[in-house]
Amino acid sequence: MSQNNRWLAVVNLLSGSGKCGRDWDKIAQMLYSKGIEFDTVFTGHRFHAIELVRRGIEEDGYRNLIAVGGDGTIHEVANGILTQHCVPSTEVRMGVIAMGTGNDWVRTYGIPSDYEKAVDVIAAGKSFTQDVVKATYVGRSGSEESRYCVNVSGAGMDAAVNLKVCQMKDKGKNGKLAYMMQLAKSVFGYKSCNMAVSVNGEKVREGMIMSVAIGIGQYNGSGMRQLPLSTADDGLMDCTVIDTMSAPKIASVVGRLYDGKIYSVNKVHHHQGRVVEVSASEVREVEVDGEPLGTTPVRYEIEDKRLTILVP
């Protein structure tokens, strides 16, 4: 298979509550104006981008991809790159034009939300190779499944909130407000259970735990900085464990989720490692990059420098 030097734009027209569909023609013209020669494929359903990317790399020889959409589209394009069997994943470059409602992945890298500036980043071609995390969990069918995390994954309350938000998206209710509504409901309605967290084979936390976040990015939940010390290429996952708190306590410290000072809060714990395992006395939801994929137990393993991305 000869290499295709054109770019492949993988476009989710539904991203940003349909904003991508309304603005795609304008973005395409910006790409053309910068001399970026590209072909386009449109996603038709959830996880379709994974299939499109694998086919584009393996059958059509693309080595330069543009994810046009939200965090879910970025997650899918990255997983297509990481699970294709044609070339080493680092030989494929991923540029991003962020069109979602959360846009958490791009925050870590400072990739602009302005279309023209995001196109400039792609045209400039400056690359960075980030780590990824392989998450292995119990899928909806009850069997073991795996997916790559390129930002943040969670187990517990955050993942339960995420599931509700995705269900609202499917009904046409989208955006940061939807997330905040579900978060508020969970603060008063979520019931913690006994959970255990092990890092590099050593149990570091056990007890009534509300939420566990694991990843190599810093942001999730539409701007929450839940892993503020995370570095995307240091060979380590960061892990934030939040013990059970009362609703008034959560309300009093919620600002720390956004200002990078979450570890100043009592009952919030920071760990780092190459392998993280989370189990629970009752089944708990697991999300990967904002995708509600399954339940506990879940095992996370870091893979060094697997994804080449374009950054400012």
Sequence and secondary structure as in RCSB ss.txt:
>XXXX:A:sequence
MSQNNRWLAVVNLLSGSGKCGRDWDKIAQMLYSKGIEFDTVFTGHRFHAIELVRRGIEEDGYRNLIAVGGDGTIH
EVANGILTQHCVPSTEVRMGVIAMGTGNDWVRTYGIPSDYEKAVDVIAAGKSFTQDVVKATYVGRSGSEESRYCV
NVSGAGMDAAVNLKVCQMKDKGKNGKLAYMMQLAKSVFGYKSCNMAVSVNGEKVREGMIMSVAIGIGQYNGSGMR
QLPLSTADDGLMDCTVIDTMSAPKIASVVGRLYDGKIYSVNKVHHHQGRVVEVSASEVREVEVDGEPLGTTPVRY
EIEDKRLTILVP
>XXXX:A:secstr
   EEEEEEEE TTTTTTHHHHHHHHHHHHHHHTT  EEEEE  STTHHHHHHHHHHHTT EEEEEEEESHHHHH
HHHHHHHH SSS GGGSEEEEEE SSS HHHHHHT  SSHHHHHHHHHHT EEEEEEEEEEEEETTSSEEEEEES
SEEEEEHHHHHHHHHHHHHHTT  SHHHHHHHHHHHHHH   EEEEEEETTEEEEEEEEEEEEEESSS BTTTB 
SSTT  TTSS EEEEEEE   HHHHHHHGGGGTTT GGGSTTEEEEEESEEEEEESS  EEEETTEEEEEEEEEE
EEEEEEEEEE  
